[in-house]
Amino acid sequence: MTNADELSELVRTGTLDFALLKPIDTQFLVSLTRIEWSSLGNFGVGLGLMGYSMYELHYWPGAVQIVLYPVYVLCGVAIYYSLMIALAATSVWLGRNQTLFDFWFYITNFSRYPMEIYQGTWGTPLRRVFTFCIPVLVVVNVPARILVRPLSPQSAEDWFLPGFALLATVASLAASRWVFQRALGSYRSASS
């Protein structure tokens, strides 16, 4: 989040020129300029809470679930990254894009809850948009489902959402890369 926020400053001040001159992929460099190691504490607390909850519920996931859960958590991280870097790249065209980061905040609020709560006249369209167009509901819901409910080889429904999550991850990464490259193509250096 910090690096994406800083991209608009790099564009505004012209210091993106220095990142473009380095012999490394610009998106990689801009995305990983700063790493907030303090977030590992949140990660550890989350793992501890998950372990404690499973212990108290006397629930132990199977081996397949244990292997698939981190895969789908990484898919979720990749989808969030894709959305964030695409929003940040628009700063080349829009200048300061603080309202886009507000948009990011509202979108991530939708992903906090199970997708089943989005029903009815307003909820069903929202669920479809935030599952298939902007796949933020996939980010949280798929890993949780994988961990709690074993996948049945006979049920096509059990495999649809996890399959879609993999497809959405690849599509999100490709789309964000495309947006980032187009933005760099439109960028005019501070010296020109």
Secondary structure as the mmCIF struct_conf table of DSSP 4:
data_model
#
loop_
_struct_conf.conf_type_id
_struct_conf.id
_struct_conf.beg_label_comp_id
_struct_conf.beg_label_asym_id
_struct_conf.beg_label_seq_id
_struct_conf.end_label_comp_id
_struct_conf.end_label_asym_id
_struct_conf.end_label_seq_id
HELX_RH_AL_P HELX_RH_AL_P1 THR A 2 THR A 13
TURN_TY1_P TURN_TY1_P1 GLY A 14 THR A 15
HELX_RH_AL_P HELX_RH_AL_P2 LEU A 16 LEU A 21
BEND BEND1 LYS A 22 ILE A 24
HELX_RH_AL_P HELX_RH_AL_P3 THR A 26 SER A 31
TURN_TY1_P TURN_TY1_P2 LEU A 32 LEU A 32
BEND BEND2 THR A 33 THR A 33
TURN_TY1_P TURN_TY1_P3 TRP A 37 SER A 38
HELX_RH_AL_P HELX_RH_AL_P4 SER A 39 LEU A 57
TURN_TY1_P TURN_TY1_P4 HIS A 58 HIS A 58
HELX_RH_AL_P HELX_RH_AL_P5 ALA A 63 ALA A 89
TURN_TY1_P TURN_TY1_P5 THR A 90 THR A 90
HELX_RH_AL_P HELX_RH_AL_P6 SER A 91 LEU A 94
BEND BEND3 GLY A 95 GLY A 95
HELX_RH_AL_P HELX_RH_AL_P7 GLN A 98 PHE A 110
TURN_TY1_P TURN_TY1_P6 SER A 111 ARG A 112
BEND BEND4 TYR A 113 TYR A 113
HELX_RH_3T_P HELX_RH_3T_P1 MET A 115 ILE A 117
HELX_RH_AL_P HELX_RH_AL_P8 GLY A 120 ARG A 128
HELX_RH_PI_P HELX_RH_PI_P1 VAL A 129 CYS A 133
BEND BEND5 ILE A 134 ILE A 134
HELX_RH_AL_P HELX_RH_AL_P9 VAL A 136 VAL A 148
BEND BEND6 ARG A 149 ARG A 149
HELX_LH_PP_P HELX_LH_PP_P1 PRO A 150 SER A 152
TURN_TY1_P TURN_TY1_P7 PRO A 153 GLN A 154
HELX_RH_AL_P HELX_RH_AL_P10 ALA A 156 SER A 186
TURN_TY1_P TURN_TY1_P8 ALA A 190 SER A 191
#
